[in-house]
Amino acid sequence: MRRLGVSVYVDQAPIDEIKNYLSLAAENGFSRVFTCLISAGEEGNAFIDKFKEMTEHASRLGMEVIADVDPTVFSAFDLSPRDLSFFKEMHLTGIRLDLGFSGHEEALMSFNPHGIKIELNMSNGNRYIDNILSYQPNLGNIYGCHNFYPHVYTGLSRTHFLKCSEQFKQLNVKTAAFVSSSHAEFGPWPVSEGLCTVESHRTLPIETQAKDLFNTGLIDDVIIGNMFASEEEIKALGKLDRYLLYLQVVFTENTTDLEKTIVLDEPHFVRGDVSEYVLRSTMSRVKFKGKSFPPHDTDEIKPGDILIENDLYKRYTGELQIALKEMPNSGKTNHVATVVSHEQFLLDELKPWQSFRFCTK
């Protein structure tokens, strides 16, 4: 099951504000919380009390809470990888190992009697997980989660992100990655340039970031890295289909009601014999055979244009296509809508036979 999550940093805001944020997220279908314990040893008892109040509230909401830790946390609280009861007492569902241990230690942790999940850093691109697997861990308690990057231009390249994600997904490990709110101000460090995993996501609307992560088929959980995302962003993600890609479009002025019906109400899939010029969704020409599609908006075709063949294209009348390249228009093709510019990159990610839908804002 694909999930949504938020991040909270208890040292950055009043606890009541954090609890209200978690409640809003839970009301909109969020079920994961990412947080950080790395500085807990330096913060003292007040931090721990506030942290536990947050985790108890999240638990009451039915949310899974996973905290970033590293070896300094174990040292600060005199903890052993063989005994994770401290984290159970903190009402944590799991711990994310920001820095690794020996491999054997992670494997031992995965057998803890409390069922604490052990989440591994997915972003390094090394053979870290292979080392852990050589020690025969309990894979049911192993998760993977990418890093986020608060410094602009330091996020993962798409190529590296896909490579690392495939490495974990091939092992059937539950995976997660971060998206960034454009409204949030707080992260674990005093840098506020967004908190995404993939650098190319940094300036995109949050729902577009999430669409892309889910659409890769490699990410199970999408987490907002910074807090506080706006209520509008939370609700937009809550409404997002986590399994079927919806492309946002804007209609041209002369688009007919029938053409709008084909675009918005009909299911679409990419034909298997893919062209480099267009993605074809051909069932509409079958279902609406005999209907009239008068010519309109037969201007030059540009990438991202949604096209429907008009009455002059006898065999193909009613067929929907998405343009991938600039092309001349013979006058037989109606330009009925356009995929919004910030989602046009998703067209390159559509695969043969993949189902998809269109939507408006």
PAKOL-50450 format. One record per residue (C-alpha): x, y, z; residue number from 1. Coordinates in nm, 4 decimals. Layout:
N
ATOM         c1         c2         c3   rovo
ATOM          X          Y          Z    NUM
...
//
This chain:
361
ATOM         c1         c2         c3   rovo
ATOM     0.0000     0.0000     0.0000      1
ATOM     0.1338     0.3415    -0.0972      2
ATOM     0.1314     0.6003     0.1798      3
ATOM     0.1741     0.9705     0.2482      4
ATOM     0.3740     1.1218     0.5300      5
ATOM     0.4744     1.4484     0.6923      6
ATOM     0.7896     1.5511     0.8766      7
ATOM     0.7946     1.7278     1.2128      8
ATOM     1.0828     1.8767     1.4096      9
ATOM     0.9828     1.9285     1.7698     10
ATOM     1.2553     2.1827     1.8458     11
ATOM     1.1296     2.4185     1.5727     12
ATOM     0.7716     2.4986     1.6799     13
ATOM     0.5276     2.4839     1.9754     14
ATOM     0.3969     2.1351     2.0458     15
ATOM     0.0312     2.2350     2.0017     16
ATOM     0.1065     2.3628     1.6516     17
ATOM     0.2823     2.0357     1.5680     18
ATOM    -0.0067     1.8274     1.7050     19
ATOM    -0.2601     2.0266     1.5055     20
ATOM    -0.0490     1.9726     1.1937     21
ATOM    -0.0425     1.5970     1.2534     22
ATOM    -0.4189     1.5942     1.3048     23
ATOM    -0.4725     1.7794     0.9759     24
ATOM    -0.2463     1.5334     0.7960     25
ATOM    -0.4214     1.2299     0.9446     26
ATOM    -0.7614     1.3702     0.8448     27
ATOM    -0.6378     1.3827     0.4856     28
ATOM    -0.5103     1.0272     0.4658     29
ATOM    -0.1499     1.0694     0.5821     30
ATOM    -0.0226     0.7785     0.7885     31
ATOM     0.3548     0.8320     0.8280     32
ATOM     0.5627     1.0744     1.0306     33
ATOM     0.9331     1.1397     0.9829     34
ATOM     1.1212     1.3106     1.2640     35
ATOM     1.4742     1.3507     1.3950     36
ATOM     1.6455     1.2336     1.7134     37
ATOM     2.0048     1.3045     1.6135     38
ATOM     2.0399     1.6139     1.8323     39
ATOM     1.8372     1.4695     2.1225     40
ATOM     2.1437     1.3965     2.3351     41
ATOM     2.2359     1.7658     2.3323     42
ATOM     1.8819     1.8986     2.3901     43
ATOM     1.8064     1.7513     2.7342     44
ATOM     1.4908     1.6278     2.9066     45
ATOM     1.2660     1.9094     2.7843     46
ATOM     1.3240     1.7946     2.4270     47
ATOM     1.2564     1.4299     2.5152     48
ATOM     0.9301     1.5184     2.6942     49
ATOM     0.8130     1.7259     2.3989     50
ATOM     0.9193     1.4540     2.1562     51
ATOM     0.7203     1.1892     2.3438     52
ATOM     0.4138     1.4129     2.3523     53
ATOM     0.4363     1.4364     1.9737     54
ATOM     0.4838     1.0616     1.9203     55
ATOM     0.1989     0.9762     2.1586     56
ATOM    -0.0331     1.2082     1.9644     57
ATOM     0.0739     1.0567     1.6330     58
ATOM     0.0187     0.7068     1.7705     59
ATOM    -0.3337     0.7974     1.8798     60
ATOM    -0.3954     0.9133     1.5225     61
ATOM    -0.2798     0.5747     1.3931     62
ATOM     0.0335     0.7185     1.2331     63
ATOM     0.3663     0.5391     1.2017     64
ATOM     0.6568     0.7439     1.3417     65
ATOM     1.0151     0.6856     1.2276     66
ATOM     1.3019     0.8943     1.3639     67
ATOM     1.6403     0.9692     1.2112     68
ATOM     1.9208     0.8370     1.4328     69
ATOM     2.2933     0.7746     1.3991     70
ATOM     2.5648     0.6220     1.6215     71
ATOM     2.5839     0.9441     1.8264     72
ATOM     2.2285     0.8823     1.9514     73
ATOM     2.3271     0.5371     2.0702     74
ATOM     2.6318     0.6860     2.2460     75
ATOM     2.4412     0.9763     2.4038     76
ATOM     2.1814     0.7462     2.5630     77
ATOM     2.4173     0.4520     2.6225     78
ATOM     2.2164     0.2282     2.3884     79
ATOM     2.3046    -0.1040     2.2334     80
ATOM     2.1975    -0.2257     1.8878     81
ATOM     2.0848    -0.5408     2.0692     82
ATOM     1.8333    -0.3509     2.2841     83
ATOM     1.5931    -0.1071     2.1145     84
ATOM     1.3543    -0.0738     2.4078     85
ATOM     1.4471     0.2968     2.4419     86
ATOM     1.2893     0.3641     2.1030     87
ATOM     0.9820     0.1640     2.1972     88
ATOM     0.9461     0.3795     2.5083     89
ATOM     0.9637     0.6834     2.2792     90
ATOM     0.6551     0.5463     2.0956     91
ATOM     0.8526     0.5049     1.7724     92
ATOM     0.7511     0.2593     1.5017     93
ATOM     1.0997     0.2615     1.3562     94
ATOM     1.4406     0.4232     1.3390     95
ATOM     1.6096     0.5507     1.0246     96
ATOM     1.9840     0.4954     1.0286     97
ATOM     2.1238     0.8150     0.8796     98
ATOM     2.4737     0.6699     0.9133     99
ATOM     2.5286     0.2980     0.8967    100
ATOM     2.6695     0.0526     1.1426    101
ATOM     2.8648    -0.2611     1.0516    102
ATOM     2.5952    -0.4497     0.8612    103
ATOM     2.5797    -0.7230     1.1235    104
ATOM     2.4419    -0.4756     1.3756    105
ATOM     2.1607    -0.3668     1.1428    106
ATOM     2.0723    -0.7323     1.0859    107
ATOM     2.0598    -0.7937     1.4619    108
ATOM     1.8401    -0.4855     1.5105    109
ATOM     1.5877    -0.6212     1.2600    110
ATOM     1.5082    -0.9081     1.4996    111
ATOM     1.4225    -0.6797     1.7929    112
ATOM     1.1229    -0.8119     1.9939    113
ATOM     0.9450    -0.4755     1.9784    114
ATOM     0.8932    -0.4893     1.6024    115
ATOM     1.0850    -0.1635     1.5544    116
ATOM     1.1396    -0.1090     1.1820    117
ATOM     1.4969    -0.0488     1.0678    118
ATOM     1.5011     0.2051     0.7866    119
ATOM     1.8135     0.2318     0.5725    120
ATOM     1.9529     0.5271     0.3783    121
ATOM     1.8749     0.4645     0.0089    122
ATOM     2.0627     0.7555    -0.1469    123
ATOM     2.4295     0.6568    -0.1326    124
ATOM     2.4343     0.4164    -0.4270    125
ATOM     2.6766     0.1745    -0.2612    126
ATOM     2.6385    -0.1931    -0.1652    127
ATOM     2.5353    -0.1109     0.1925    128
ATOM     2.2164    -0.3146     0.1797    129
ATOM     2.3991    -0.6108     0.0251    130
ATOM     2.6317    -0.6133     0.3253    131
ATOM     2.3327    -0.6197     0.5621    132
ATOM     2.1669    -0.8977     0.3613    133
ATOM     2.4807    -1.1089     0.3952    134
ATOM     2.4032    -1.1229     0.7690    135
ATOM     2.0523    -1.2645     0.7074    136
ATOM     1.8293    -0.9893     0.8536    137
ATOM     1.4546    -1.0049     0.9083    138
ATOM     1.3584    -0.8409     0.5783    139
ATOM     1.0057    -0.7820     0.7043    140
ATOM     1.1480    -0.5219     0.9427    141
ATOM     1.3754    -0.3530     0.6871    142
ATOM     1.2649    -0.0300     0.5153    143
ATOM     1.4506     0.2029     0.2812    144
ATOM     1.4249     0.5835     0.2714    145
ATOM     1.6088     0.8389     0.0615    146
ATOM     1.7751     1.1502     0.2000    147
ATOM     1.6401     1.5005     0.1561    148
ATOM     1.8570     1.7963     0.0579    149
ATOM     1.8040     2.1443     0.2108    150
ATOM     2.0791     2.3067    -0.0006    151
ATOM     1.9671     2.4057    -0.3496    152
ATOM     2.1366     2.2090    -0.6324    153
ATOM     2.2519     1.9277    -0.4003    154
ATOM     1.9541     1.6947    -0.4474    155
ATOM     1.9842     1.3660    -0.6323    156
ATOM     1.9984     1.3516    -1.0090    157
ATOM     1.7106     1.1601    -1.1615    158
ATOM     1.9464     0.8929    -1.2936    159
ATOM     2.1038     0.8310    -0.9532    160
ATOM     1.7666     0.8386    -0.7786    161
ATOM     1.6254     0.5721    -1.0117    162
ATOM     1.9376     0.3553    -0.9808    163
ATOM     1.9305     0.3617    -0.5997    164
ATOM     1.5548     0.3069    -0.5837    165
ATOM     1.5681     0.0083    -0.8185    166
ATOM     1.8380    -0.1482    -0.6022    167
ATOM     1.6045    -0.1539    -0.3010    168
ATOM     1.2820    -0.2253    -0.4876    169
ATOM     1.4290    -0.5357    -0.6503    170
ATOM     1.4660    -0.6738    -0.2976    171
ATOM     1.0977    -0.6003    -0.2203    172
ATOM     1.2014    -0.3515     0.0485    173
ATOM     0.9435    -0.0818     0.1304    174
ATOM     1.0770     0.2485    -0.0021    175
ATOM     1.0258     0.6195     0.0692    176
ATOM     1.1371     0.9564    -0.0677    177
ATOM     1.0755     1.3212     0.0129    178
ATOM     0.8895     1.6038    -0.1577    179
ATOM     0.9124     1.9691    -0.0634    180
ATOM     0.6457     2.2190     0.0372    181
ATOM     0.6780     2.5654    -0.1137    182
ATOM     0.5140     2.7148     0.1973    183
ATOM     0.7056     2.5373     0.4754    184
ATOM     0.9833     2.7131     0.6663    185
ATOM     1.1282     2.4524     0.8994    186
ATOM     1.3625     2.1567     0.8638    187
ATOM     1.6183     1.9955     1.0920    188
ATOM     1.8819     2.2571     1.0033    189
ATOM     1.8736     2.6368     0.9600    190
ATOM     1.8618     2.6228     0.5789    191
ATOM     1.5291     2.6733     0.4040    192
ATOM     1.5649     2.6098     0.0313    193
ATOM     1.3245     2.3174     0.0180    194
ATOM     1.3606     1.9589     0.1422    195
ATOM     1.3215     1.7271    -0.1552    196
ATOM     1.5062     1.4127    -0.2579    197
ATOM     1.5259     1.4778    -0.6344    198
ATOM     1.6788     1.8130    -0.7284    199
ATOM     1.4551     1.8650    -1.0323    200
ATOM     1.1526     1.8580    -0.7983    201
ATOM     1.2620     2.1553    -0.5878    202
ATOM     1.0546     2.4245    -0.7621    203
ATOM     0.7608     2.2084    -0.8743    204
ATOM     0.4132     2.2079    -0.7136    205
ATOM     0.4057     1.9495    -0.4383    206
ATOM     0.1410     1.7317    -0.6034    207
ATOM     0.3497     1.7138    -0.9229    208
ATOM     0.6503     1.5988    -0.7208    209
ATOM     0.4403     1.3254    -0.5599    210
ATOM     0.2876     1.2192    -0.8921    211
ATOM     0.6351     1.1683    -1.0314    212
ATOM     0.7612     0.9650    -0.7343    213
ATOM     0.4591     0.7354    -0.7316    214
ATOM     0.4643     0.7038    -1.1101    215
ATOM     0.8177     0.5610    -1.1074    216
ATOM     0.6713     0.2497    -0.9459    217
ATOM     0.9771     0.2462    -0.7193    218
ATOM     0.8528     0.4531    -0.4230    219
ATOM     0.5915     0.3308    -0.1759    220
ATOM     0.5806     0.6261     0.0636    221
ATOM     0.5983     0.9959    -0.0241    222
ATOM     0.6863     1.2223     0.2692    223
ATOM     0.6799     1.6025     0.2885    224
ATOM     1.0306     1.6861     0.4091    225
ATOM     0.9749     2.0323     0.5547    226
ATOM     0.7124     2.1709     0.7908    227
ATOM     0.4566     2.3156     0.7898    228
ATOM     0.3057     2.2409     0.4504    229
ATOM    -0.0026     2.4497     0.3819    230
ATOM    -0.3517     2.3128     0.4337    231
ATOM    -0.4029     2.3437     0.0581    232
ATOM    -0.0951     2.1284    -0.0100    233
ATOM    -0.1995     1.8684     0.2467    234
ATOM    -0.5459     1.8421     0.0946    235
ATOM    -0.4084     1.8269    -0.2608    236
ATOM    -0.1844     1.5336    -0.1721    237
ATOM    -0.4647     1.3671     0.0202    238
ATOM    -0.6797     1.3684    -0.2947    239
ATOM    -0.3995     1.2422    -0.5174    240
ATOM    -0.4411     0.9020    -0.6805    241
ATOM    -0.1359     0.7089    -0.5643    242
ATOM    -0.1557     0.4430    -0.8350    243
ATOM    -0.2933     0.6105    -1.1499    244
ATOM    -0.1205     0.9106    -1.3064    245
ATOM    -0.3432     1.2138    -1.3651    246
ATOM    -0.2035     1.4807    -1.5981    247
ATOM    -0.3321     1.8337    -1.5427    248
ATOM    -0.4543     2.0090    -1.8582    249
ATOM    -0.5905     2.3453    -1.9689    250
ATOM    -0.8539     2.3469    -2.2453    251
ATOM    -0.8486     2.5673    -2.5512    252
ATOM    -1.1355     2.8133    -2.5901    253
ATOM    -1.3121     2.6301    -2.8749    254
ATOM    -1.2993     2.2769    -2.7350    255
ATOM    -1.6405     2.1117    -2.7607    256
ATOM    -1.8278     1.9365    -2.4804    257
ATOM    -1.7753     1.6027    -2.6557    258
ATOM    -1.4016     1.6613    -2.6749    259
ATOM    -1.3924     1.7577    -2.3058    260
ATOM    -1.5811     1.4377    -2.2263    261
ATOM    -1.3207     1.2328    -2.4134    262
ATOM    -1.0352     1.4088    -2.2359    263
ATOM    -1.1695     1.4077    -1.8792    264
ATOM    -1.4230     1.1261    -1.8521    265
ATOM    -1.2725     0.8496    -2.0636    266
ATOM    -0.9970     0.6196    -1.9361    267
ATOM    -0.6795     0.6342    -2.1420    268
ATOM    -0.3805     0.4104    -2.2009    269
ATOM    -0.0729     0.4433    -2.4181    270
ATOM    -0.0750     0.2162    -2.7216    271
ATOM     0.2040    -0.0377    -2.7136    272
ATOM     0.3445     0.0631    -3.0536    273
ATOM     0.4773     0.3963    -2.9325    274
ATOM     0.5716     0.6746    -3.1736    275
ATOM     0.8418     0.9305    -3.1008    276
ATOM     0.5993     1.2073    -3.2055    277
ATOM     0.2762     1.1259    -3.0204    278
ATOM     0.1295     0.9097    -2.7472    279
ATOM    -0.1907     0.7549    -2.8809    280
ATOM    -0.5079     0.6727    -2.6865    281
ATOM    -0.7228     0.5183    -2.9574    282
ATOM    -1.0356     0.3790    -2.7917    283
ATOM    -1.2253     0.7083    -2.8241    284
ATOM    -1.2327     0.6750    -3.2028    285
ATOM    -1.4079     0.3406    -3.1555    286
ATOM    -1.6521     0.4448    -2.8827    287
ATOM    -1.7493     0.7715    -3.0524    288
ATOM    -1.7486     0.6462    -3.4103    289
ATOM    -2.0132     0.8355    -3.6092    290
ATOM    -1.9959     1.1449    -3.3877    291
ATOM    -1.9003     1.4740    -3.5498    292
ATOM    -1.5716     1.6482    -3.4687    293
ATOM    -1.5727     1.9752    -3.6661    294
ATOM    -1.2278     2.1261    -3.7324    295
ATOM    -1.1064     2.3976    -3.4921    296
ATOM    -0.7740     2.5146    -3.3492    297
ATOM    -0.5729     2.3487    -3.6254    298
ATOM    -0.2631     2.5548    -3.5468    299
ATOM     0.0934     2.4194    -3.5407    300
ATOM     0.1306     2.1353    -3.2912    301
ATOM     0.3612     2.1772    -2.9902    302
ATOM     0.4865     1.9336    -2.7240    303
ATOM     0.2241     1.8747    -2.4548    304
ATOM    -0.0717     1.9510    -2.6818    305
ATOM    -0.3739     1.7222    -2.6455    306
ATOM    -0.5052     1.6434    -2.9914    307
ATOM    -0.8252     1.4883    -3.1277    308
ATOM    -0.8474     1.3985    -3.4951    309
ATOM    -1.1367     1.5830    -3.6614    310
ATOM    -1.3892     1.4912    -3.9329    311
ATOM    -1.1304     1.5385    -4.2083    312
ATOM    -0.9244     1.2418    -4.0778    313
ATOM    -1.1810     0.9798    -4.1794    314
ATOM    -1.0229     0.6632    -4.0375    315
ATOM    -0.8913     0.8301    -3.7237    316
ATOM    -1.1757     1.0675    -3.6363    317
ATOM    -1.2120     1.0936    -3.2567    318
ATOM    -0.8694     0.9485    -3.1704    319
ATOM    -0.6867     1.1259    -2.8876    320
ATOM    -0.3142     1.1891    -2.8990    321
ATOM    -0.0563     1.3741    -2.6892    322
ATOM     0.2142     1.5545    -2.8848    323
ATOM     0.5755     1.4868    -2.7890    324
ATOM     0.7362     1.7067    -3.0566    325
ATOM     0.6600     2.0102    -3.2663    326
ATOM     0.4772     1.9149    -3.5884    327
ATOM     0.2914     2.0885    -3.8674    328
ATOM    -0.0862     2.0520    -3.8631    329
ATOM    -0.2529     1.9411    -4.1869    330
ATOM    -0.5826     2.0869    -4.0663    331
ATOM    -0.7170     1.7424    -3.9762    332
ATOM    -0.6185     1.7632    -3.6095    333
ATOM    -0.7907     1.9664    -3.3373    334
ATOM    -0.5801     2.1102    -3.0564    335
ATOM    -0.8232     2.0677    -2.7648    336
ATOM    -0.6046     2.1119    -2.4541    337
ATOM    -0.2461     2.1333    -2.3305    338
ATOM    -0.0711     1.9553    -2.0440    339
ATOM     0.0438     2.2254    -1.7989    340
ATOM     0.4101     2.3113    -1.8505    341
ATOM     0.5343     2.1826    -1.5121    342
ATOM     0.3891     1.8364    -1.5806    343
ATOM     0.5003     1.7925    -1.9412    344
ATOM     0.8148     1.6088    -1.8256    345
ATOM     0.5844     1.3307    -1.7024    346
ATOM     0.4961     1.2521    -2.0645    347
ATOM     0.8466     1.1122    -2.1074    348
ATOM     0.7802     0.8758    -1.8161    349
ATOM     0.4630     0.7200    -1.9608    350
ATOM     0.5264     0.3604    -2.0640    351
ATOM     0.3648     0.1477    -2.3370    352
ATOM     0.0239     0.0182    -2.2199    353
ATOM     0.0280     0.2417    -1.9129    354
ATOM    -0.3115     0.3701    -1.8033    355
ATOM    -0.3492     0.7388    -1.7205    356
ATOM    -0.6160     1.0094    -1.6883    357
ATOM    -0.6465     1.3846    -1.7353    358
ATOM    -0.7717     1.6412    -1.4863    359
ATOM    -0.8117     2.0162    -1.4493    360
ATOM    -0.6918     2.2199    -1.1524    361
//
